[in-house]
Amino acid sequence: MIENKAINRNTYDQVMLPIYAPANFIPVRGQGSRLWDQQGKEYVDFAGGIAVLALGHCHPVLVNTLKQQSEKLWHISNIFTNEPALTLAQKLIDATFAQKVFFANSGAEANEAAFKLARRYAITRHHPTKTRIIAFHQAFHGRTFFTVSVGGQPKYAEGFGPNPADIVHVPFNDLDAVRAVIDDRTCAVVLEPIQGEGGVTPATMEFLHGVRELCDKHQALLIFDEVQSGVGRTGKLYAYQHYGVQPDILTTAKALGGGFPISAMLTTDAIAAAMETGAHGTTYGGNPLACTVGCVALDIINTPEVLMGVEKRHDMVIQALEKIDQKYGIFQEFRGKGLLIGAVLKAEYQGKAKEILQQAAEQGLILLSAGDSILRFTPSLIISEDEITEGMMRLDMAISRWLNK
Ligand SMILES: Cc1ncc(COP(=O)(O)O)c(C=O)c1O
């Protein structure tokens, strides 16, 4: 029995499918933007569970909500509806362009639903051959077979046999490239308003407006994957709200449950009407536990205090990074919006992001990368000024040690 053995990082290699390369320490406790590992070492957390923990670890209001709901109703299945799911759906509708909601459990599942809906809508409302999906190089949409195929990093989709068909990829932020491939057989254009995993690259204003116009011209749906950029991460509830460009379908996950797994696909009445009973589904999607926590997380995040605080924290992070760069000169660019920030390493440090992450962890700082050459910052939206300052001091130390190694 595994309970009788000491659990350590080696246990991972013995018992887990070898698809991840987790850090060599095991976190056991978190509070706000601090984490502790098995040895009691403390870390400042600038990763937030990869843009999930918008309110930090174990936010007391979320913990209480979860406890209370856990004594009432955990799961009921889609044979019934439930009050928390209906309440959360209404909140999302009130806060966005949407009129209909589908709940799932992960970003990939929300995207899978979005792509199926787009195909179904185009086939039933237009023509059976209107099935082409236009997507972008470096895009990331999840790990189901459809979502890795729409994603723009071929390595994730290779080696699993024949891929879903009729998907084309073009360079991000290149309107001419979209113009060259879009036609009346296009069913949807899919994009992240700010590419996250692919390098923290915001769409330009001109690009998003141009893509919207091209979609309208060719009666193609515009799908925004806001799994990473959504739920306050950029300082608005959804990133599309900075651009004034409305999608037809939007997917949201990660921060939606503040760390409890839940995702949603949002769309309009007219598009939702392409689906009928039995056309799609999930056992756990919209369960009362996740939706109750989602309601409370959304209520806290979708307030001027939290959203305006994101901008302030963005400025603090950028200023601290600029100071570090004045000392060490290792960055060529800072980009992103709100608390989705990428620090791009200079040409001579290409491929070195992982080494800096390891050194940061040694100094007690949890950071992310986006690709091999970009440090990525996705802390809690309510991280304190002291924690930002402390984390940046640790980053400074890590870079200094790393450069002198
Ligand atoms: C933009 C985007 N879409 C989809 C996903 C997949 O979400 P999940 O891992 O919850 O399936 C991610 C995860 O990083 C993401 O960043």
The ligand as a Gaussian input file, in Angstrom:
#p B3LYP/6-31G(d) Opt

LIG

0 1
 C       -5.589000      29.063000     -24.060000
 C       -5.750000      27.684000     -23.500000
 N       -6.707000      26.881000     -23.994000
 C       -6.911000      25.645000     -23.510000
 C       -6.124000      25.136000     -22.512000
 C       -6.366000      23.739000     -22.001000
 O       -6.965000      23.778000     -20.766000
 P       -6.999000      22.437000     -19.860000
 O       -5.582000      22.097000     -19.566000
 O       -7.794000      22.841000     -18.668000
 O       -7.677000      21.384000     -20.672000
 C       -5.103000      25.926000     -21.966000
 C       -4.221000      25.400000     -20.906000
 O       -3.150000      25.876000     -20.657000
 C       -4.906000      27.235000     -22.475000
 O       -3.942000      28.033000     -22.000000

